[in-house]
């Protein structure tokens, strides 16, 4: 129900820091992955009536929301960051190969 809150918070931070991080880390990839997941999950939760467009917005109480954020939101955010890290590592490795092949 509120699992998207954790990646949304992370996306806000990464978006704010994006201009300060060197381009080689492809923060735009991470931001796209984070915001895409947030939008997808928010739409899914709205479609299932777990989020409403009027206060208090979430149809569950805090005693249900916090465990879900810890059980689903945190691992989901960590998985996104892990996949992004792998993508950056692969891109860096491919960039080095292209430079090496181009030097010959």
Secondary structure as UniProt FT lines:
FT   HELIX           4..17
FT   HELIX           18..20
FT   HELIX           23..25
FT   HELIX           27..47
FT   TURN            48..49
FT   TURN            55..56
FT   HELIX           62..68
FT   HELIX           69..73
FT   HELIX           74..103
//
